[in-house]
Amino acid sequence: MCGFAGEYVFTGTERADPAIVETMVGRLDHRGPDDAGNFMSDDGKCAIGFRRLSVIDPPLSHQPMVSPDGLTVVAFNGEIYNFHTLRDELSAEGYTFRTHGDTEVLLALWRQYGEAMPEKLTGMFAFAIYDARKGKLFLARDRLGQKPLWYATLPGRIVFASEAKALLAHPSVRREIDPQAVAFYLTLGYVRSPMSIWRGIAKLPPAHCMTVSYSSSEPRRYWSLPDRLADISGSDAVERVRETLTASVERRMVADVPLGALLSGGVDSSIIVALMCLAAGSAGGVKTFTAGFAQTDFDERPFAAQVAKRLGTDHHELLIGPSQFDIPTLLDKLVAQYDEPFADSSAIPTYLICQAAREHVTVALTGDGGDEAFGGYDRYRAMRLSETMGPTTWLLTRGAAGLAAIIAPHDERSHLRRLVRFAEGLDKPPAKQYFTYRRLFSPEQLQFVMERDFASLADVNRPSEWFCGLYEQGEFSDEIAYAQRHDLLTYLPDDLLVKADIASMACSLELRSPMLDHEVVSLGLSLPVDCKIRGRRGKAILRDAFSHLLPEGVFTRPKRGFGVPVHDWLQNELRGTLRETLLAGPLVGRGWLARIPMERMIDEHLTGKADHRHRLWALLWLGRWMNK
């Protein structure tokens, strides 16, 4: 995996500045410790810098890679899994290749297909191509958003990079924070694309490309998720899932460096490791890595160990806790890695397990995408239950939730508190119901915690309006599919894949996710509802297809996310940091948030009168990020 940064001057007589670009790409050394390169076009219009993590064809595929005639250059971050097939097709058309990797294939594809080339690719990628002959810069990002690409349009020029920190090294890029982005962050826990936390900086959305020639242009979509269910069921569905996912794993095991897997012991990562072991055959030796906590509720090490023993992997464990790591210091270290505020607390264990894995391998496969593709989240079951619920059950559920609200412990993980949260959405239209399950702060809560002037600038109602509008796209026959598609369009690329990319690249580790193959995702999303939810279990089709490979407990134990003991940390290791950051830091000091509501939230949480763990974590991260 790699990182690049560049500048393209599309009007006027000025030249791109290679010294500035070198400063920009210097911010990305962590993404590529193995090699470095730079490019300056003969016409002076384009400069690109590169940092490389060598995975395929290490000796030859130096970047930026220039075409034999010197007129076209590519900077590429990612992996193209079908590059052998594409290479054969292009060779038949008369193209000759000097290297053995996937980067050179992109140059040939550009010459053959031009701006239609992303449609030919299977993989995770972000790349920039400058063609001096055509006088244009072409930017593209993969279908699901596994690899990032940021850009800023300036007068007469555009700057682009793999991370925003590189853009911010350009002297003409402003550091002005967008209040509306803050509202999105506090509502969702992340800043959704194409928006960024800064005015004037944007993220190229997944499945989009962009051509810049004599003027800036708007991104265009080159691929879309299915917007309706397919006509498939029963044994045909099982066989297609088995074949498609098996092929996806095999494609992602091609590497010229050591390769392993992150194993949680859950359904998705266990299936990936099982298929890796099948593909490895007698060679065996698949290395697996898991992280866990001393707190039993958050510790997945025993489940991962059971799977590893069954499959015979070379297994490694990491214990995360105050005795192993200084939590406040670790938090600030992670905040410094992220270019935007980021409220997903699993960023910490993800980083630590990537760090541990990097000591043994350069590439690791993961189970990311399985929940979104095959219907694994509890909130999907909640949406299905509510749409199939009769009037009598609806009334009984609302009544039970009313009683539970009185007697339930404030711990949001308790079953009674979850019942209350489920019932909260029952009287709402599906889009607003799903928003209720996904939000951190409601518009009313944001209005309460924000200072009046800042709330006006932030437009606190805009995030919910956007969320609900996105949810209603498509022509599905069940609410699970609408919720899946929504998550695939925003939660996955803007939260989960940001976490995976930043955590892994901070450790110079490449992560590959077979369940994020666009064919796997399209198939999973388009399956009928009984292939996803069956009784109290999600991802039913995965059990049908792969239960013979794994211990029964993998499919029957309650679902756990990659959760962390945030509540304990806020009560103990982070208690002083929380008060200092929220009450004496820039959130109150700059007039963004009101001190009294913040004090109330902290006191309610620390005294057990309410459970604000995720909202306080989001605020804590935002405050530490602003301190940075």
N, C-alpha and C positions, 0 to 999 in steps of 0.2 A: 504494500500500500504506500501511497506517496502523497506529496503535497506540491502545489504549484501556485504561482502568482504572476500576474502580468499586467501590462498596460498597452492599450491600442489607441492611437491618435487617429481619428477618422475625419477631421476637418482641420483646415489651417496649415500653416507651414512648420509648426513645432514638431519636434521629434520626441519619441518615447525616451524615457530616461532610464538606462540600464542600472545606474547606481541606485536609484530609488527602488527599482524592482528587486535588486539584490538585497536591499534592506528589508523589503516586504517578505521575500521568501526566507530570509534568515529567521523570521518568526515561526517558521514551519520546520525547523530542523528535526523536531521530535517525530515528524511524520515519515522521515526518510533518512536514516542514519548511514545508509550504505553507499550513496553516490549523490553527486550534485552536478547540475548543469545550468547553462544559461544560453539565451538566444537573442540576437538583435538582427532584425530584418535589414536587408540591403537598402530598402526604401526609407528606413528610419521610423516607420510607423508602429512597429510592434516589438516589444521586449518581453521576454518570458524567463522566469527563473524556476528551478525544479529541485526537489529533494526526493530521493528514491529509497524505498524499502524493496530490495531485490527479492522477488519471489519466483518469477518465471524468466528464463534466459538471462541470468545475471550478467554474463560476460559481454553480451552484445547489445541489449536493448536499452542503451543509454538515452536519457531524455534531457531536454526537449529533443525529439527526433525530427530530422529534416529530410525531406524527399531528395532523391538523387539530383534533381535539377535545382535544388536550393530555394525553391519558390513556395513550398508549403511546409509548415511545421506543426507538430502536435505535442501537447502536454496532456498526459493521461493519468488519472488516478483510478485504480480499480482493477477488475479482472473481467475479461471477455471469455465466457466459458465455451462458446461455440466457435472460437477463432480457428481451430483446425479445419472445420467444415468450410468456413468462409475463405480461408486461405486456399483450400483446394479449388473452390469455385472461381476465385480470382486468378489463380494460376492457369486455369482452363481458358480464361479470357486474355491471357498473355502477360499477366503481371509476374515479375520476378521479385524474390525476396532475399534480402541480405542477412536477416536475423531469423530466430526461431520462436519469437514471442508473439504476443497479441498486439503490441503497440503499432508495429509496422502495418498490420492489417488495417488499422484505422486510416492510415494515409491512403492506402489503396482503395478502401471503401469510399473515402471522400472523393477521390478522382472518378470512381465509377458511378456513384449514386448521389453525390452532393449532399444536399440538406435532407434527403430521405434516408441517409445512412443509419440513424439511430434505430429505425424500425427493423433493421437486420440483426441487431445485437441481442444476445442473451448474456446477462451478467449484471454486475454492479459497476457503475462508472460515472465519472464526471470528467469531461475533457474540453480542451480549447484547441481549435484549429485555426491557424492564420494562413490565408491563401493570398500571396502578393499578386498573383496573376489576376485573380478576380477582385482584389481589393476588398476583402471582407474577413471578418472574424466570426467564427461559429462556435457557440457554446452549447453543451448538451449534458443532460443528467439522466440517470437510469430511471426505469419505470416506477419503482417503489421508493426511491429516495435514499438508497443505502449510502451513497457517497455525496458529500456536500459540494455546493458551488455558490459562492457569494459574489456579488458585483455591486459597483457604484458607478452611475453615469454622471460624469462631470462635464463641464463645458468643453466640447470638442473631443472628448476622449471617454474611454471606459476602462476601469480597473477591475480586475477579477482575481479570485483566490479561493483556495480550499477552505480557509478559515477567515473569519472576520478580523482576527488580530493582525493578519497580514495587510488587509485593506486599511486598517487604522494606522499603519506605519506610513501610508502615503500622505504627504503634507497637505494635499487638497481635500482629503476626506474628513468631514466634520465629525465630532463626537457628541452631537446633539441628540439627547434621548427623546423618544417619541412617547408622550403620555398615554396614547391609545394602546401602544404595545405593552405598557405596564399593566393596563386594564386587562388585556388578553392574557398576560402572564399570570396575574392573580386569579383570573377566572379559570384558566385551564391548566396552569402549572408549566406552561411553555409559551413561546411566542410563535404563532402559526405562520407558515410561509404563505406568500412571498414577503410578508412583513418581517422586519427585524426590529430590535430594540432601538436602533438608531434611525433617525430621519436620513433619507438619502442612500441607505444601504439596503439591498434586497437579497433574498435567496432565490435562485432559480428553482422553481417548483419541480417536484418529481415528474417524470414523463414529459418534460418540456425541453425545447431547444430555442436558440435565439441567434439571429444573424445581425451583425452590426456592419454597416457599409455606408459610409458618408453621413450617417446619422444613427442615433440609437434606435432600437426597435423593441417591440413588445415580445415577450416569450410566447411561443405557440405550443399547444399540446400535440404530441405525435402518437400517443397511445392512451386508451381509456380502460378502466375497469369495466367488467360486465355490468349492465344495468337491469338484468332480469335473470331468472333462473333457467337452467338448461333442462332439456328433456332427458334426464338420466336418473336411474335409481337401481336399487338392489345390487346384484352381483356385478353388473357392469360398472357401477360407481366404485365398488371396492377394488376391482381390478385396475381401473384407471388411476385411482389414487395410489395404489401400490406401485404401478409401473412409473407414473410420473414422478413421484417422490424418490424412488430408487434411482432413476436416471439423473435426477437433480443432485443427489448426494454424490454419485459417481463422477459427474462433471466437476464438482467442487473439490475433488481429491487430487486434482492435477496440480503438482507443485514441485519445484526443484529445491525445496527447503523442508525441514522437519514440520510435520503437521499433526494436530491433535484435535480435541473437542472439549467444550465447556459442558459439564454434565451436572444438572440439578437433581436428577432422579425423577423429574416430572415426565409427563407423556412425551412432549415434543423433543427435548434433548435426548431422552432415552431412545426414541425411535431413530434419531439421527445417528447416534453412536452404534446402535444395532446394525443399521444399514452400512455404516463405515466398516464394521467388523466383517460383514458379509463381503463387501467389496475387496477388503484387504486379503480375505481368504487365508491361506496357509501362512502368508507373510505375517499376519497378526500384528501385535505390538502397538495397537491404537492407544495413544496416551490420552487420559481424561483428567479433568481438573474440576474441583468443586470447592465452594466456600460456604461456611456456616458460622453460626453464632452459639455462644454458650447457652443463651435462652432457647429452650426446647421449641417454643412456638415458632421460632424463626430459623431453626437449624434443619437443613436438608441433607446434611452429610450422611446420616444413616441410610436414607433412601438412595442416594447416589452410590454409596458403597455396595448396596444390595444389587443394583443394576451392573455396576462394574464387575462384581464377582461373577454374576451370571454370564456376562459377555467376555470375561477374561481380559479386561483392559489393564494397562499400566496406569494405576490410579493414584492421584495426588490430592490431598486435602489442605485447606487453609482455614484456620480459626480466626474470626474477626471479633475483637472485643477490646475494652479499655486496657487490659493488661498487655495486649499485643501492639496497639496503636493509640496514639494520642488523638482522640476524636476531634477536638477543636482545631488542632494543627492540620489534621487530615482534611477536615472540611474546607479550610482556607486553601489548601493545596488544590483541591478539586475545583473550587470556585475560580481559581486562577486559570484553570485549563479551559473553562467554558467561556465563550465569548458573550453569551447572554445569560441572564438569570435562568435557573433551571431547577424545578421543584421536585423532580423525581429522586427520592432518597436512595433508590437502588443504584444510583450513580456511584456511590461509595463502594459497595461490594463488587460491582462490575469492574471498577478500576482495579481493585485489589486482586481479583481473580485473574484479570488480564496480566497484571504485573507478575503474578506467580507463574502463569502459563508461559510467559515470554522467556523465563529461565530455561525452558525445555524445548519450545517450538516457536516457529515464526508465523504459522498459520493455524487457526483454530476454527472448527465448525461449531455452530450454535443452533438452537431450536427456535430462534426469533421468528415470529410471523405465524406460528401454529395456531395461536388463539384467535388471531384476526381472520386467518384463512378458513379455519374449520369450526369456528363457533365455540371457543373455550371459556370465555369469561362468564362469571356469575351474572353480570348485568345483562348478558344476552338471554339467559334463562329467565331473568326478571321481566324482560320485554316480552318474551314468549308467553310466560304465565299470565301477564296482564292482558294480552290480546286474546287469550283463549278462556279467560275467566268469565263465568256466568254471573248474573246479577246477585244471586244469593251469596256466592263465594266472595264477590266484591264487597258486599256489605259486611260480611263476617270478618274479612281481612282488615277492613278499615276500623271495625270495632275492636278487634284484637290489638291492632297497632295503637289505638287510642289508650288502651289499658297498659300496653307495653311501655308507652312513653312515660307513664307515671312510675313504673317499678323497674324499668331497665337500667342497668349500670351505664355510666356515661362512656365506658370503653366502646369505641366504634366497632371493635371486632366481635362484640357479643352478639348472639343470635337475635336477641330481643331488639337491640339497637338497629340491627340490619333490617328487621321487620318494619320498624318505624320508618327507616329511610326508604324501603320499598314502597310502603303505603303513601309516602309523600308524593310520589309521582303518579299515583293511580287516577287521579281526577284531571290529569293534564293530557293534551294531545301527545302522540308518540314522540314528536321531536322535542317538545319541552320536557317530557318525562325522561328522555335519555339525557338531556342536558342536566336535569336534577341529579342523575346518577353520576355524571362525569365532572361536574363543576367542583372547584374549591370554594370560591366566593360567589354568591349570587349578586346580581346587580344591586339589590337592596343592602346587602352586607358591604359591598364596596362603597356605596354611598355613605354608609355609617362610619367606616374606618378611614375614609379619605377626607382630607380637607376640602372644603366646598369648591374653591377655585380649581384645585387639581382634578377633582371629580368631573368638573365641567369640561376641562381640557381632555380628559381621558375618555369621555363618552362611555360611561360604565354599562350602558345598555347594548352597545354595539357588539360585544363578544357573543352574547346570547342570541342576538338576531342573526349574526353570521353562522353560528353553530346550527341553529334550527333550519336555516335556509339550505345549508349543506346536507343536512340529514334527509331532507325531503326529495333529493334527487334520486331518480331511478323509477323503475316500474316493477317492483318486487311484490310477491304475494304474502310475505311475512315480515315482521319487524326485525327479526334477527338479521336478515340480509341487509336491511337499511342500516342497522347499527354496525355491522361488519364493514360495509362500504365506507361509512363515516370514519371509522377507526383507521381503515387502510389509507384514507385520503389525508388524515391529519394527525391522529394520535401516534400512529406507527412512524411516519417520516419525521414528525416534528418533535417527538418525545423519545420513543424507544430507539430509533436508529441514530438520533443525535447522541444519545447516551452511549450506544455501542461504538460509534465512530470516535468520539472524543476519548472515551476510556481506553479503547484499544490503541489508538494512535499515540496517546500519551506514553504508551509502553512500547511503541513500535511493533505492535502485534496486528496481524491481519485477521479479521473475523469474516467468515463466510456463512451464509444462512440459506441452506437448501430450501426451506419452506417459503423463502421470499423469491424463489424463481417465479417469473410472471405467469408461467403456465400452471404452476402449482396453485398460486393465489387465485387465478381466474377460475380454475376448476373448483377449488374449495368454496369460493364465494357463490358460484352458480349452482351448487348442489341443493337438492330439496331439503326442507327443514328437518325431516326425520333422519337425515344423514349427519346432522349437526347436534341436535338436542334430542335425547331419548331418556325420558324419565327425569332423574335428577343429575344426569351426566351430560357434559358437553363433549364435542369432538368424537361423537359416536363412530363415525366412519374410520377414524384412526385406530380405534380398538378393533373394529371389524377387519381391518387390513393388516394389522401388525401385532395383535395380541399373542400370536404364536412365538414371537421372538423374545418376549420380555416377561418378567415376573408378574403375576396377577395383580399384586399390590400397586403397580404403576398406574393401573387404570381405575382402581377402586378407591384409593385414598383421596381425601378432600383436597381440592385445588389450593395451592399456595403460590402467591406471586413471589418474586425475589425480594421479599419484604425485609425491612431492617427495624430494629427496636428503637424507633424514633422517640416514642413516648418515654422510654427509660433514659435516653440520652438528654432529652429536654429537661427531665426531672433532676438529672445528676450532672454528667460531664459538661453539658452545654448550658446549664442553668444560668451561670453568670454571663456567658457570651450572649445568651438570648436577651436578657434585660439590657445589657450594655448596647447591643446592636439596635434593638427595636426602640428603646426609649431615649438613648443618648446619641444615636447615630444619625446618618443622613436622611433616613426616611421621615423622621420628625423634623430634623434640622432644616431640610429643604422645603418644608411645607407640603409634602406629599400626603403624609398620613397624620391623623390626629392622635395626640398622646393619650388622652383619656380612654378611648376605645381600645387602644393597644394595651394599656395597663390592665384593663378589664379582661381581655382575652388571655393575657399571661396569667393573671391571678386565678381565673376560672380553671385554667388547665392545670396549674401547679397545685391547686387545692382539690382537684378532682371533681369540681362542680360541672365541668364540661370537657369534652374531648376535642381540642383544637389542633391536634398534633400536625396534621398536614397543612393547615393554613399557617400555623406558626413556623413550620419548616420552610414554607414558601417565602414568608416574610424574612426569616433569618437569612436564607440564601440571597435574597434580593439585597438586604442590608450589607452583607459581607461582600457581595459583588460590587456594590456602589463604593464601599471602602477601598476596594482594590483599585 
